Every structure is written in structure tokens, then in C-alpha cells.
Amino acid sequence: MGQLGLGRQFGRLAPQLDGAFRADGVFAHDRLRFVDFVDDVEDLLEDVAWQEQGDKKAADGFEEFMLRHYSG
């Protein structure tokens, strides 16, 4: 995150994503619905886009892409 210039946000984002993945890196479906996780991540990305570029639209389409790509 620091290399991408998002170091400022990482400290705030990491706790919000904590618990979504197990220690082995697998998504924790038993703790959180994937749909809810993707929605939360899109909200976080919109916040970062607004802070960095002044435009939330930079994150548009993330949720739709993820759900379409990973829905099987």
C-alpha cells in the first residue's frame, strides 16, 4: 500500500478488513458474507478515491466486477 502511495489509508483500512480472511489467506465465509465484504471494500475504495483524487467514481464498478468474476 505504501508503494502505491496509499500508506495513509492503510492504517485505517487494515482494521476494517481484519477478520475477513483466515490466517491461511482464505476468505472467512463463515464470519462474513462475500457480498457484504465486497460492498464494504467498495465503500472503502470510494473513500480513498475521494481523498486521493477528489472523485468517488474512480471506484465505480468494483462491486459489480467482483461479484460477476467470483460468483462462479
DANOR-V689321 format. One record per run of one state. SS is the DSSP state (2 for helix, 1 for strand, 0 for the rest). FROM is the first residue (numbers start at 1). TO is the last residue. If there is no record, write none. Layout:
SS&FROM&TO ; SS&FROM&TO
//
This chain:
0&1&6 ; 2&7&17 ; 0&18&20 ; 1&21&21 ; 0&22&26 ; 1&27&27 ; 0&28&33 ; 2&34&53 ; 0&54&55 ; 2&56&59 ; 0&60&61 ; 2&62&70 ; 0&71&72
//
